[in-house]
Amino acid sequence: MSNSSSLNEFLLLAFADTQELQLLQFALFLGIYLSALLGNGLIITAVACDHHLHTPMYFFLLNLSFLDLGSISVTVPKSMANSLRDTRAISYLGCAAQVFFFFFLFSAEYFLLTVMAYDRYIAICKPLHYGTLMGTGACVRMAVAAWGSGFLYAVLHTANTFSIPFCQGNTVDQFFCEVPQILKLSCLESYLREVGLLVVSLCLAFGCFIFIVLSYVQIFTAVLRIPSEQGRHKAFSMCLPHLAVVSLFISTGLFAYLKPPSISSPALDLVLAVLYSVVPPAVNPLIYSMRNKELKDALRKVIQWVQCQHQ
């Protein structure tokens, strides 16, 4: 294949060679996908319907659930469809759409997690100014900034990636169209342009990471000064779920993209891609609801209402 203009489709990496194992992968992905739909759907419904949860923290959690639903829907359904049909193909436009929405939703989620760290910092360290700094208008602007930044970031990456000529065939060594794997198909002289963009992206991501770390250093310093054990427990309960989600999101993504080339292999790349792209959207609702009494009560009301409707 001399260039991208002659490319009509890409071939994705299959999880297994036999139909039986492909069906097993389909069943596993279906279970994860349904759990993500159920968990995030319940959180969206609970936050939208319970006026007690109409606060900045739950507004950002609502946005996070929408992003999680979108991000897992970008990669998993196509992989399941390919397993059922015993095929590896994805169209050129379908691959470009995957790259765009993957970057859009995952970068927007990272920016939103940074905003959520700021929200927790204001709530714990500057509680008297919380109502002023985290008013409705400010929260909406921060959420729009996170979504908008993700959109611009995705446009930039997608346009840059698919303007590069492809000279190394059309086989992508991943179960979805992942940019580092697509770049392996590009011509050498065009490869460096997207690599430069990825380096800039890593610097931006590192800046957000430093902001989150510094926020939590100040948060934990303030929490340890709280005299009552009940107050410390409540503060930790507010912050630990967000910290757990951030840790899962960053650690899996960093290891997938920055692991040493010496330990890289198709099997390891596949496992890491599942860990950072499929597992977090399914696990995040569980993390947020595990220690949150308000959210548990709201979810219980939603489930009871659904049960009443079916009786």
Protein Blocks (a to p, Z undefined) as FASTA:
>chain_A
ZZlklpmbdcdddfbfbfklmmmmmmmmmmmmmmmmmmmmmmmmmmmmmmklmcfklmmm
mmmmmmmmmmmmmmmmmmmmmmmnopabdcfklmmmmmmmmmmmmmmmmmmmmmmmmmmm
mmmmmmmlmmmmmgfklmmmmmmmmmmmmmmmmmmmmmmmmmpccfebjadcbfbdcfkl
mmmmpcfklmmmmmmmmmmmmmmmmmmmmmmmmmmmmmmmmmmmpmblklmmmmmmmmmm
mmmmmmmmmmmmmmmmmgcfklgcfklmmmmmmmmmmmmmmmmmmmmmmmmmklmmmmmm
mmmmmmmmmZZ
